[in-house]
Amino acid sequence: MRKKIVAGNWKMNMNLEEGLSFAKTINQYFDEKPSQKTEVILCTPYIHLNGVSEIVKKGKVALGAQNCASEDSGAFTGEISAGMIKSTGAQYVIIGHSERRTYYHENDALLNKKTLLAVNNGLKVIFCCGEVKEERESGKHLDVVRRQLQDGLFSLSGSDMSKIVIAYEPVWAIGTGLTATPEQAQDMHHYIRGLVKEKYGREIAEDLTILYGGSCKPSNAAEIFSKPDVDGGLIGGASLKKEDFVAIVEAI
């Protein structure tokens, strides 16, 4: 059975005190669960990483960053390297989130470079892909996702693909109130798994965890997660409320 994952992406929310307090609440909740088969990841702003790492290091919750630099070190003011992230105790990093692609114009070549650096520094990568509304409406969504994966991810070796989680984000369903139907999510997840199978073979494709990220909430999580190729979620706004986030985790 491939791993089930729910990752909470806090985005640019919560100051240090608020973030540490929230992480304690989440960590305590899952520590008190007798068995938790789903891996829960908190992907926090950089300022929280070290403190949250201390909170979760003996618990059942994993820690991730939301981005990393495209260089290992040097004169890159304001950047945070994959090695720095790893040194905080984080295990994961999100790369290629639609907001990074859109607002900061990160292209596939840059994201490929970041992914290689992250893997080489011992981090697992949540690699995001997905189409905007115009691409979906014009029928180009499959071509867009194929290109993003081929150019951004498929230079990795087969062994390194074991350190990758793919998150499908229908960009048109993020923060818009729209949500892909469970059937649309399944169709794209199945397509992605097929691309990985073409490149890396059946075993790696079947072991790959693919998350859905696009306005997932307690009211629709169970139906989306019931689809055979949907292995969990990358959760944005709903990850900032304990009741919502816990309900989404428990929907698997």
FENRAZI-V34547 format. One record per residue. SS is DSSP state (@ for helix, = for strand, . for the rest). Layout:
SS + SS
//
This chain:
. + . + . + . + = + = + = + = + = + . + . + . + . + . + . + @ + @ + @ + @ + @ + @ + @ + @ + @ + @ + @ + @ + @ + @ + @ + @ + . + . + . + . + . + . + . + = + = + = + = + = + = + . + @ + @ + @ + @ + @ + @ + @ + @ + @ + @ + @ + . + . + . + . + = + = + = + = + = + . + . + . + . + . + . + . + . + . + . + . + . + . + . + . + . + @ + @ + @ + @ + @ + @ + . + . + . + . + = + = + = + = + . + . + @ + @ + @ + @ + @ + @ + . + . + . + . + @ + @ + @ + @ + @ + @ + @ + @ + @ + @ + @ + @ + @ + . + . + . + = + = + = + = + = + = + . + . + . + @ + @ + @ + @ + @ + . + . + . + @ + @ + @ + @ + @ + @ + @ + @ + @ + @ + @ + @ + . + . + . + . + . + @ + @ + @ + @ + . + . + = + = + = + = + = + . + . + @ + @ + @ + . + . + . + . + . + . + . + . + @ + @ + @ + @ + @ + @ + @ + @ + @ + @ + @ + @ + @ + @ + @ + @ + @ + @ + @ + . + @ + @ + @ + @ + @ + @ + . + . + = + = + = + . + . + . + . + . + @ + @ + @ + @ + @ + @ + @ + @ + . + . + . + . + . + . + = + = + = + = + . + @ + @ + @ + @ + . + @ + @ + @ + @ + @ + @ + @ + @ + @ + . + .
//
